[in-house]
Amino acid sequence: MVEFSSPNTNKPLHLGHVRNILLGHSVSRILEASGRKVVQVQIVNDRGVHICKSMWAWKQFGGGITPEAAGKKGDHLVGDFYVRFDQELRAQVKDLMAQGLDEEAAKAQAPCMLDVQEMLRQWEAGDPEVRALWAKMNAWVYDGFNATYARLGVRFDRNYYESETYVLGKKDIEEGLARGVFYRRDDGSVWIDLREDGLDEKLVLRRDGTSVYMTQDIGTAIQRFTDFSIDRLTYVVGNEQDYHFKVLFLILKKLGYAWADQLYHLSYGMVDLPSGKMKSREGTVVDADDLLDEMEATARALSEELGKTEGLTEADKSKLYQVLGHGALKYFILKVDPRKRMVFNPEESIDFNGHTGPFIQYSHARIKSILRKAEGRSTVWTWDDVVVDERSKELIQTLVRFPEAVEQAARSYSPSVVAQFAYDLAKSFNGFYQANPILNAENQAVVAFRVELCRVTAEALKRALGLLGIEAPERM
């Protein structure tokens, strides 16, 4: 099982989510290619104070607006109200500080924050009006998420929802308490002492008996091994959660679950823009949809400038811009080792001549053009008929590395290994192409050999790109 994406329902998917989604989806494909059966899941963070912030702002300032009336995707509309709440909170905090409160006290006593906390209490009590608004706004967001996932070519086998899983884990804590895994403090809260393991003490149940994130993560992990016949569970989550997962895995091991040793945190670095870090509350994030639109527009401009679309219909052009733009984005992100922090530069990502997705896609399209021209020619050749030059030999040697690259990528949970292979193969093919006439070779057997080498290379390029979630265009 691979868990990835796992967004909050108070804002659209953004560039940070994109790296997570692309990593999770590509790792899943690579694991499948290496012989594993894979289940793709996400947990949707659909409850809590952050969700109530968007709900409160919509009630205060929305005037009953809907995505249809606004002409916006639902996740974008809800995200607007999340930003609107933050603006209101800042204004109220400023007023309270002017009255003599310090910033921390002002934030705690801001009327909008008190309202949001009360809304959360009402939600947990099952208040019909609050629950109806929550369900309505979440449905808007799910529609928006699903449209973005479809654009990225991503699917999930199962969605888990925090509104359902937050009740999990309490029973397991009580059982662990009886066995001495946990201990109860004088105030009634329940903790685990991991200091002998080089970690710290960790709260697992508040004194009022309510869950913390660790509680539900314990319960959700156990539930997943009940729901599916899995032997390994991988969490694709940013490296700011490294400590959380160390604690989670150790607790599950102390609870006696043998599969705890098969839990893995694919810890990845954050994505920055050339202009710096993104901030959701301030509305300075790059939305995934806007980014995809920009990538398609950039692909259009560059393709037209370079004359890559001659002879294509308008429909074919539109599809090509989408394939190139999305391919540029996916490759630029996936070619970087997941553990490294990275800067995403849209302009660099779409160069047709660099270490980019479009370069590899163009190489595939070039080969497919050769293969179309070779249709109807003899395919007969033997090794005795050809002298294998250095460029052909180099291409063959690169091709045979493919299975090893897939297995290495699967072992290391790093799509960058496959990305590097795809680039090496495209580069090797272009060297072969520049050094050797293919359809005008010295005799028909050599033509047949080189055409066959082209065919196998195209298949490998298409499959390698597919493991990265990238389409390989037939024409450019």
C-alpha positions in Angstrom: 0.0 0.0 0.0 1.2 3.5 -0.8 -0.5 6.5 0.9 0.0 9.8 -0.8 -1.7 13.2 -1.5 -3.8 13.3 1.7 -4.9 17.0 1.4 -6.9 19.2 3.6 -10.4 20.2 2.4 -9.9 23.9 3.0 -7.9 24.8 -0.1 -7.0 23.6 -3.6 -4.1 21.3 -4.3 -0.9 23.3 -4.8 2.6 22.8 -6.0 3.7 21.1 -2.8 0.8 18.6 -3.2 1.9 18.0 -6.8 5.3 16.7 -5.7 3.7 14.4 -3.2 1.1 13.2 -5.7 3.6 12.6 -8.5 6.0 10.8 -6.2 3.3 8.5 -4.8 1.8 7.7 -8.1 5.2 7.0 -9.8 6.5 4.9 -6.9 3.3 2.9 -7.1 3.8 2.3 -10.9 7.5 1.4 -10.3 6.6 -1.1 -7.6 4.0 -2.7 -9.9 6.6 -2.9 -12.7 9.0 -4.7 -10.3 6.4 -7.4 -9.6 4.5 -6.1 -6.6 0.7 -5.7 -6.3 0.0 -2.1 -5.1 -3.0 -0.4 -3.5 -3.0 3.4 -3.7 -4.8 5.2 -0.9 -5.1 8.7 0.6 -6.5 10.0 3.8 -8.5 13.2 3.4 -8.1 15.7 6.2 -11.7 16.8 6.2 -12.3 17.8 9.8 -10.8 20.2 12.4 -10.2 23.9 13.1 -8.7 24.5 9.7 -11.8 23.2 7.9 -14.1 25.3 10.1 -12.2 28.4 9.2 -13.3 28.2 5.6 -16.8 27.3 6.7 -17.0 30.3 9.1 -15.8 32.7 6.4 -18.3 31.4 3.9 -21.1 32.0 6.4 -19.9 35.5 7.2 -18.9 36.7 3.7 -20.1 34.2 1.1 -23.7 35.5 0.7 -24.7 31.9 -0.3 -22.3 31.8 -3.3 -21.7 28.4 -4.9 -19.0 27.2 -7.3 -21.5 27.4 -10.2 -22.4 31.0 -9.4 -18.8 32.0 -8.9 -17.7 30.2 -12.1 -14.9 28.5 -10.1 -13.9 25.0 -9.2 -15.2 24.2 -5.7 -11.7 23.7 -4.1 -10.7 27.2 -5.4 -13.8 28.8 -4.0 -13.4 27.2 -0.5 -9.7 28.1 -0.6 -10.7 31.8 -1.2 -12.6 31.7 2.1 -9.7 30.1 3.9 -7.6 33.1 2.9 -10.5 35.4 3.8 -10.6 34.0 7.3 -6.9 34.7 7.8 -7.4 38.3 6.7 -10.2 38.7 9.2 -8.2 37.1 12.0 -5.2 39.4 11.3 -7.5 42.5 11.5 -9.1 41.3 14.8 -5.7 40.5 16.3 -4.4 44.0 15.3 -7.4 45.6 17.0 -7.0 43.5 20.2 -3.2 44.2 20.4 -4.0 47.9 20.1 -6.1 47.4 23.2 -3.1 46.1 25.1 -3.1 42.3 24.5 0.0 40.5 23.4 -0.1 38.7 20.1 -0.6 35.2 21.5 -3.5 36.3 23.7 -5.0 38.3 20.9 -5.1 35.3 18.6 -6.7 33.2 21.3 -9.4 35.8 22.1 -10.1 36.9 18.5 -13.9 36.6 18.1 -13.5 34.8 14.7 -11.2 32.2 16.3 -13.6 31.7 19.2 -16.5 31.2 16.7 -14.4 28.6 14.8 -13.7 26.6 17.9 -17.3 26.6 18.9 -18.2 25.5 15.3 -15.8 22.5 15.7 -17.5 21.6 19.0 -20.8 21.7 17.3 -19.5 19.6 14.5 -18.2 17.0 17.0 -21.6 17.1 18.7 -23.4 16.3 15.4 -25.1 19.7 15.0 -27.3 19.2 11.9 -26.8 22.7 10.5 -23.0 22.7 10.9 -22.8 19.1 9.6 -24.9 20.1 6.5 -22.6 23.1 5.7 -19.5 20.9 6.2 -20.8 18.2 3.9 -21.8 20.8 1.2 -18.5 22.6 1.2 -16.5 19.3 1.3 -18.4 18.0 -1.7 -17.4 21.2 -3.6 -13.8 20.5 -2.7 -13.9 16.8 -3.6 -15.3 17.7 -7.1 -12.4 20.0 -7.5 -9.8 17.6 -6.3 -11.1 14.8 -8.6 -10.8 17.1 -11.6 -7.2 17.9 -10.7 -6.4 14.2 -10.1 -7.8 13.4 -13.5 -5.6 16.0 -15.2 -2.6 14.5 -13.5 -3.6 11.0 -14.5 -3.9 9.8 -10.9 -6.4 7.5 -9.2 -6.9 6.0 -5.7 -8.1 2.6 -4.8 -9.5 3.8 -1.5 -10.1 7.1 0.2 -9.9 7.3 4.0 -11.5 10.3 5.7 -10.3 11.8 8.9 -13.9 12.4 9.9 -14.2 8.7 10.1 -10.7 7.6 11.3 -10.4 10.2 14.1 -12.3 7.8 16.4 -9.9 4.9 15.6 -7.0 4.1 17.9 -8.6 4.7 21.3 -9.4 1.0 21.9 -5.8 0.1 20.9 -4.5 2.7 23.4 -6.6 1.3 26.2 -5.4 -2.3 25.4 -1.8 -1.0 25.3 -2.4 0.8 28.7 -3.5 -2.5 30.2 -0.4 -4.2 28.9 2.0 -1.5 30.2 2.9 -0.1 26.8 1.4 3.3 27.8 1.0 5.0 31.2 -1.5 7.4 32.6 -0.5 10.6 34.3 -2.2 12.1 37.3 -4.3 14.4 35.1 -5.7 11.4 33.3 -3.8 11.9 30.0 -2.1 8.8 28.5 1.5 8.8 27.3 4.3 6.5 26.1 7.9 6.9 27.2 10.3 6.4 24.3 13.4 7.9 25.9 15.2 4.6 26.2 14.7 4.4 22.4 16.4 7.8 21.8 13.1 9.6 21.3 10.8 11.4 23.8 7.6 11.0 25.8 4.6 11.2 23.6 1.0 12.1 24.4 -1.5 9.5 22.9 -4.8 10.5 24.7 -5.7 13.9 26.2 -6.8 14.1 29.8 -10.5 14.4 28.6 -10.1 11.2 26.6 -10.0 12.8 23.2 -7.6 11.7 20.4 -4.5 13.4 19.1 -3.1 12.8 15.6 -0.9 10.0 16.8 -4.0 8.2 18.2 -5.8 8.1 14.9 -2.7 7.3 12.9 -2.2 4.2 15.1 -5.8 3.2 14.6 -5.7 3.9 10.9 -2.6 1.8 10.3 -4.1 -1.1 12.1 -7.4 -0.7 10.1 -5.6 -0.7 6.8 -3.9 -4.0 7.5 -7.4 -5.3 8.3 -9.0 -3.9 5.2 -6.3 -5.1 2.8 -4.0 -8.1 2.5 -0.9 -6.0 2.5 2.6 -6.8 3.8 4.1 -3.3 3.5 2.7 0.3 3.9 4.5 3.3 2.6 3.6 6.9 3.6 4.6 9.6 1.2 4.8 12.6 3.5 7.1 15.7 3.7 10.3 15.5 5.8 8.8 17.9 8.4 7.0 14.8 9.7 10.1 12.6 10.1 9.9 12.5 13.9 6.1 11.7 13.9 6.6 8.6 11.8 9.6 7.4 13.9 7.3 7.6 16.9 4.3 6.0 15.1 6.3 3.0 13.8 7.9 2.4 17.2 4.6 2.5 19.0 3.1 0.0 16.6 6.1 -2.3 17.1 5.7 -2.0 20.9 2.0 -2.9 20.5 3.2 -6.2 19.0 2.3 -5.8 15.3 4.9 -7.8 13.3 4.2 -5.7 10.2 5.5 -2.6 12.0 8.9 -3.4 10.6 7.4 -3.1 7.1 6.2 0.5 7.5 8.2 3.0 5.5 8.1 6.8 5.4 9.1 8.2 2.0 10.3 11.5 3.3 10.6 14.1 0.6 11.9 17.7 0.6 9.7 20.7 0.1 9.2 22.5 -3.3 10.1 26.2 -3.5 9.6 28.6 -6.4 12.4 30.9 -7.6 10.6 33.6 -5.6 10.6 31.6 -2.4 8.4 29.6 -0.1 4.7 29.3 -0.5 2.1 30.1 2.2 -1.5 28.8 2.0 -3.1 31.2 4.5 -1.7 34.2 2.8 -2.8 33.0 -0.6 0.7 32.9 -2.0 0.7 29.3 -3.1 0.8 28.1 -6.7 -2.4 26.2 -7.3 -2.0 22.9 -9.1 -4.6 23.8 -11.7 -3.0 27.2 -12.4 0.4 25.5 -12.7 -1.0 22.9 -15.2 -2.6 25.7 -17.3 0.7 27.7 -17.3 2.7 24.6 -18.3 0.3 23.9 -21.2 0.5 27.6 -22.3 4.3 27.5 -22.2 4.4 24.3 -24.2 2.1 25.9 -26.8 4.3 29.0 -27.1 7.6 27.1 -27.4 6.2 24.4 -29.8 4.8 27.1 -32.1 8.1 29.0 -32.0 10.1 25.9 -32.9 7.7 24.7 -35.5 7.0 21.4 -33.7 3.3 21.4 -34.7 3.3 21.6 -38.4 0.7 19.3 -40.0 -1.2 18.7 -36.9 -4.9 19.4 -36.5 -6.1 21.9 -33.8 -7.3 19.0 -31.7 -4.0 17.2 -32.0 -2.1 20.4 -31.2 -4.2 21.0 -28.0 -3.5 17.4 -26.9 0.2 17.8 -27.6 0.5 21.0 -25.6 -1.2 19.2 -22.7 1.1 16.1 -23.0 4.3 18.3 -23.3 3.3 20.7 -20.5 2.4 18.0 -18.0 5.4 15.9 -19.1 7.7 18.8 -18.4 6.2 19.4 -15.0 6.3 15.7 -14.0 9.8 15.1 -15.2 11.3 18.2 -13.7 9.9 17.2 -10.3 10.6 13.4 -10.5 14.2 13.7 -11.8 15.2 15.1 -8.4 15.9 12.6 -5.6 12.8 12.8 -3.4 14.8 13.5 -0.2 16.2 16.7 -1.6 14.5 20.1 -1.3 14.0 21.6 -4.8 13.2 24.7 -6.6 10.7 24.4 -9.5 11.4 26.6 -12.5 8.7 26.3 -15.2 10.9 27.9 -17.9 13.7 25.4 -17.3 11.4 22.4 -17.2 10.2 22.7 -20.8 13.4 23.1 -22.7 13.4 20.7 -25.7 17.2 20.2 -25.6 18.0 19.9 -21.9 17.6 17.3 -19.2 13.9 17.6 -19.5 10.7 15.7 -20.2 10.1 17.3 -23.6 13.6 16.3 -24.8 12.7 12.6 -24.0 9.2 13.0 -25.5 10.6 14.5 -28.6 13.1 11.6 -28.9 10.2 9.2 -28.8 8.2 11.1 -31.4 11.3 11.2 -33.7 11.6 7.4 -33.4 7.9 6.9 -34.2 8.3 9.0 -37.3 11.2 6.8 -38.5 9.1 3.7 -37.8 6.2 5.0 -39.8 8.5 5.7 -42.7 9.9 2.2 -42.4 6.5 0.5 -42.7 6.4 -2.2 -45.4 10.2 -2.7 -45.5 11.9 -6.0 -44.9 12.5 -6.8 -41.2 14.9 -9.7 -41.9 18.4 -9.4 -40.5 20.9 -11.6 -38.6 23.9 -10.6 -36.5 26.1 -11.9 -39.3 24.7 -9.3 -41.6 25.6 -6.2 -39.5 28.7 -4.6 -38.0 27.6 -3.1 -34.7 29.3 0.4 -34.4 30.1 2.1 -31.1 26.9 4.2 -31.1 24.7 1.2 -31.7 26.6 -0.8 -29.0 26.2 2.1 -26.5 22.4 2.3 -27.2 22.0 -1.5 -26.7 24.0 -1.3 -23.5 21.8 1.4 -22.2 18.7 -0.5 -23.1 19.7 -3.6 -21.1 20.0 -1.4 -18.0 16.2 -0.9 -17.9 15.2 -3.8 -15.6 18.0 -3.0 -13.2 16.9 0.7 -13.1 13.3 -0.3 -12.3 14.4 -2.6 -9.5 16.8 0.0 -8.1 14.1 2.6 -8.2 11.7 0.2 -6.4 14.2 -0.6 -3.7 15.1 3.0 -3.1 11.5 4.4 -3.6 13.1 6.9 -6.0 11.5 7.6 -9.4 14.6 9.8 -10.1 16.5 6.5 -11.0 14.0 5.8 -13.8 14.0 9.5 -14.9 17.8 9.3 -15.3 17.5 6.1 -17.2 15.0 7.7 -19.6 17.3 10.6 -20.2 20.3 8.4 -20.7 18.4 6.4 -23.2 17.1 9.4 -25.2 20.6 10.9 -25.2 22.1 7.6 -26.3 19.5 7.3 -29.1 20.2 10.8 -30.4 23.9 9.9 -30.5 23.1 6.8 -32.5 20.7 8.7 -34.8 23.3 11.4 -35.5 26.0 8.8 -36.3 24.0 6.3 -38.4 21.8 6.6 -41.5 18.8 4.4 -40.7 16.5 4.1 -43.7 19.4 4.8 -46.1 21.9 2.4 -44.6 24.3 0.4 -46.8 22.0 -2.6 -47.2 18.5 -3.8 -46.3 19.7 -6.0 -43.5 21.4 -3.1 -41.7 18.2 -1.0 -42.3 16.2 -3.8 -40.7 18.6 -4.0 -37.7 18.6 -0.3 -37.1 14.8 0.0 -37.5 14.4 -2.9 -34.9 16.8 -1.0 -32.6 14.6 2.1 -33.0 11.5 0.1 -32.2 12.9 -1.4 -29.0 14.2 2.0 -27.9 10.8 3.6 -28.5 9.1 0.9 -26.4 11.5 1.4 -23.6 11.2 5.2 -23.7 7.4 4.9 -23.6 7.5 2.5 -20.7 10.0 4.5 -18.7 8.0 7.7 -19.2 4.8 5.7 -18.3 6.4 4.8 -14.9 6.8 8.5 -14.3 3.1 9.1 -15.3 4.2 10.9 -18.5 2.7 10.3 -21.9 5.0 9.6 -24.9 3.7 11.5 -28.0 3.5 9.7 -31.4 4.0 12.9 -33.4 5.6 16.3 -32.8 
